[in-house]
């Protein structure tokens, strides 16, 4: 069984040191094989998206008072980039 990291919410309180430690833990678990680490993380994302889709289909909108789960993070929810590039901005499409 893979080691489970403590759940964290990425916000101002999360430091680069915390994120760096988690990256090192993932790489260490995969014997420093970055491709294997990425593959595992992508599989985890796929699994969690499937679980979210199942939960969305099973829950009533009345239980959640109209809230619906989001499958993608907003740009503002993403962790700070380690490089100096700015993330691409999404353009909204105009409705006809």
VENQUIBEL-V539949 format. One record per backbone hydrogen bond with DSSP energy under -0.5 kcal/mol. NH is the residue of the N-H (numbers start at 1). CO is the residue of the C=O. Records with the same first field share a line. If there is no record, write none. Layout:
# VENQUIBEL-V539949
NH=CO, CO
This chain:
# VENQUIBEL-V539949
5=3
10=8
11=9
14=11
15=13
19=15
20=16
21=17
22=18
23=19
24=20
25=21
26=22
27=23
28=24
29=25
30=26
31=28
32=27
33=30
34=32
37=33
38=34
39=35
40=36
41=37
42=38
43=39
44=40
45=41
46=42
47=43
48=44
49=45
50=46
51=47
52=48
53=49
54=50
55=51
56=52
57=53
58=54
59=55
64=60
65=62
66=61
67=64
77=74
78=74, 75
